Amino acid sequence: RVSMDVLCPLLVFTALAAKDFDIAHNGMLIMAGALISLGSGLLAWPVARLFGYDIRTFVPPMMYNNCGNMGLPLAVLAFGASGLGSAVALFMACNLIYFSVGIKILESGKRQSERHVSRWKFLANPVMIAMIVGTLFAIVHIPLPTPLFLAMKMLGDACIPLMLFALGVRMMDVRLKSWH
């Protein structure tokens, strides 16, 4: 919970609010990430119907590319710290689609009386709040005091190794005998 509710939002915010992050320069990447997520869902939908799979369990995982646990560390290893802002922008575009459209698909089988959640509740997620505030900082170029920004960045940077560690812990539970 600390990783997803504190460290990851700090990573997202500091990557977007950094002086060297240019939202206009990353606009095509953000749009491409959103289109890839949506396109994957659109391709998976007829496959699910063709094979009789439950759309709610088949389509959302096909839309979700692991830009977080795998993508962010790989981007940092491949492109260094200078590529982190772009990797976070891609991560946020994909998460925005997944947590809006993907969750809508998951809830589509519920009756109206079972849906107690507002369609905008996903924006209350700490990562989504960090994305919105970070994007605002990137657009308006709001400067933060350097000591505050560095403290936030140091905490956010801790998210990447913890994401790898959490992925490794989850992989310990994978059993290949029931892959089908």
C-alpha positions as CSV (number, residue, x, y, z in Angstrom):
1,R,0.0,0.0,0.0
2,V,2.9,2.4,0.8
3,S,4.3,1.8,-2.7
4,M,1.0,2.4,-4.5
5,D,-0.5,5.1,-2.3
6,V,2.6,7.1,-1.5
7,L,5.7,6.3,-3.5
8,C,4.2,5.7,-6.9
9,P,2.2,9.0,-6.8
10,L,5.3,10.8,-5.8
11,L,7.2,9.2,-8.7
12,V,4.4,10.3,-11.1
13,F,4.2,13.8,-9.8
14,T,7.9,14.5,-9.7
15,A,8.4,13.0,-13.2
16,L,5.7,15.2,-14.6
17,A,6.5,18.3,-12.6
18,A,10.2,18.2,-13.3
19,K,11.7,21.2,-15.0
20,D,13.0,19.1,-17.9
21,F,9.6,17.4,-18.6
22,D,7.9,18.8,-21.7
23,I,4.3,17.7,-21.9
24,A,3.9,18.9,-25.5
25,H,7.0,16.9,-26.5
26,N,5.4,13.8,-25.0
27,G,1.9,14.4,-26.3
28,M,2.3,11.9,-29.2
29,L,3.6,9.3,-26.8
30,I,0.7,9.8,-24.4
31,M,-1.8,9.6,-27.2
32,A,-0.1,6.5,-28.6
33,G,-0.2,4.8,-25.2
34,A,-3.9,5.5,-24.8
35,L,-4.6,4.3,-28.3
36,I,-2.6,1.1,-27.8
37,S,-4.6,0.3,-24.6
38,L,-7.9,1.1,-26.3
39,G,-6.9,-0.8,-29.5
40,S,-6.0,-3.8,-27.5
41,G,-9.4,-3.8,-25.9
42,L,-11.1,-3.4,-29.3
43,L,-9.2,-6.3,-30.7
44,A,-9.8,-8.5,-27.7
45,W,-13.6,-7.9,-27.6
46,P,-14.5,-9.9,-30.8
47,V,-12.0,-12.6,-29.8
48,A,-13.8,-13.0,-26.4
49,R,-17.2,-13.1,-28.2
50,L,-15.9,-15.6,-30.8
51,F,-14.6,-18.0,-28.2
52,G,-17.4,-17.4,-25.6
53,Y,-15.1,-15.9,-23.0
54,D,-16.6,-13.5,-20.5
55,I,-15.8,-10.1,-21.8
56,R,-15.4,-8.7,-18.3
57,T,-12.6,-11.1,-17.5
58,F,-10.9,-11.3,-20.9
59,V,-10.8,-7.7,-22.3
60,P,-9.5,-5.6,-19.4
61,P,-6.3,-7.7,-18.9
62,M,-5.7,-7.5,-22.7
63,M,-5.9,-3.7,-22.3
64,Y,-3.4,-3.6,-19.5
65,N,0.2,-3.5,-20.5
66,N,2.5,-3.5,-17.5
67,C,4.0,-0.1,-17.9
68,G,4.5,0.2,-14.2
69,N,6.2,-2.8,-12.5
70,M,8.1,-3.8,-15.7
71,G,8.0,-0.7,-17.9
72,L,9.4,1.9,-15.5
73,P,12.4,0.0,-14.4
74,L,13.2,-1.2,-18.0
75,A,12.8,2.4,-19.2
76,V,15.2,3.7,-16.6
77,L,17.7,0.9,-17.4
78,A,17.4,1.5,-21.1
79,F,17.2,5.3,-21.2
80,G,18.5,6.5,-17.8
81,A,16.9,9.1,-15.7
82,S,16.2,11.3,-18.7
83,G,13.8,8.8,-20.1
84,L,11.8,8.4,-16.8
85,G,9.5,11.4,-17.6
86,S,8.4,9.8,-20.9
87,A,8.0,6.4,-19.3
88,V,5.8,7.9,-16.6
89,A,3.7,9.7,-19.2
90,L,3.2,6.4,-21.0
91,F,2.4,4.7,-17.7
92,M,-0.2,7.4,-16.9
93,A,-1.9,7.3,-20.3
94,C,-2.3,3.5,-20.0
95,N,-3.5,3.7,-16.4
96,L,-6.0,6.4,-17.3
97,I,-7.6,4.1,-19.9
98,Y,-7.4,1.0,-17.8
99,F,-8.9,2.6,-14.7
100,S,-11.7,4.3,-16.6
101,V,-12.6,2.1,-19.6
102,G,-11.3,-1.1,-18.1
103,I,-13.2,-0.7,-14.8
104,K,-16.3,0.3,-16.8
105,I,-16.1,-3.0,-18.6
106,L,-15.6,-4.9,-15.4
107,E,-18.7,-3.2,-13.9
108,S,-20.8,-3.7,-17.0
109,G,-22.2,-7.0,-15.8
110,K,-23.5,-5.6,-12.5
111,R,-27.1,-4.4,-12.1
112,Q,-27.6,-0.7,-11.7
113,S,-28.6,-1.3,-8.0
114,E,-25.2,-3.0,-7.4
115,R,-23.2,-0.1,-8.7
116,H,-22.6,2.2,-5.8
117,V,-19.5,3.8,-7.3
118,S,-19.4,7.1,-9.1
119,R,-18.0,6.9,-12.6
120,W,-15.4,9.4,-11.6
121,K,-14.3,7.6,-8.4
122,F,-11.1,6.3,-10.2
123,L,-9.9,9.9,-10.2
124,A,-9.7,9.8,-6.4
125,N,-6.9,7.2,-6.6
126,P,-3.6,8.7,-5.3
127,V,-1.8,7.9,-8.6
128,M,-4.6,9.6,-10.6
129,I,-4.5,12.7,-8.3
130,A,-0.7,12.8,-8.8
131,M,-1.1,12.5,-12.5
132,I,-3.7,15.4,-12.6
133,V,-1.6,17.7,-10.3
134,G,1.7,16.8,-12.1
135,T,0.1,17.5,-15.5
136,L,-1.1,20.9,-14.2
137,F,2.5,21.6,-13.0
138,A,3.9,20.5,-16.4
139,I,1.5,22.8,-18.3
140,V,1.7,25.9,-16.1
141,H,5.4,25.3,-15.2
142,I,4.8,25.9,-11.5
143,P,8.2,25.8,-9.7
144,L,8.5,23.9,-6.4
145,P,11.2,24.8,-3.8
146,T,14.2,22.7,-4.6
147,P,14.5,21.0,-1.2
148,L,10.8,20.0,-1.3
149,F,11.1,18.7,-4.9
150,L,14.2,16.7,-4.1
151,A,12.7,15.1,-1.0
152,M,9.6,14.1,-3.0
153,K,11.8,12.8,-5.9
154,M,13.9,10.7,-3.6
155,L,10.8,9.1,-2.1
156,G,9.3,8.6,-5.6
157,D,12.5,7.0,-6.9
158,A,12.2,4.4,-4.2
159,C,9.1,3.2,-6.0
160,I,11.0,1.6,-8.9
161,P,13.0,-1.0,-6.9
162,L,9.9,-1.7,-4.8
163,M,7.8,-2.3,-7.9
164,L,10.4,-4.9,-9.1
165,F,10.4,-6.5,-5.6
166,A,6.6,-6.6,-5.5
167,L,6.5,-8.2,-9.0
168,G,9.0,-10.8,-7.9
169,V,7.0,-11.6,-4.8
170,R,3.8,-12.0,-7.0
171,M,5.7,-14.2,-9.4
172,M,6.5,-16.6,-6.6
173,D,2.7,-17.5,-6.5
174,V,2.6,-18.3,-10.3
175,R,1.8,-22.0,-10.9
176,L,2.3,-23.1,-14.5
177,K,0.3,-26.3,-14.1
178,S,-3.0,-24.4,-14.5
179,W,-1.8,-22.1,-17.3
180,H,-4.7,-23.1,-19.6
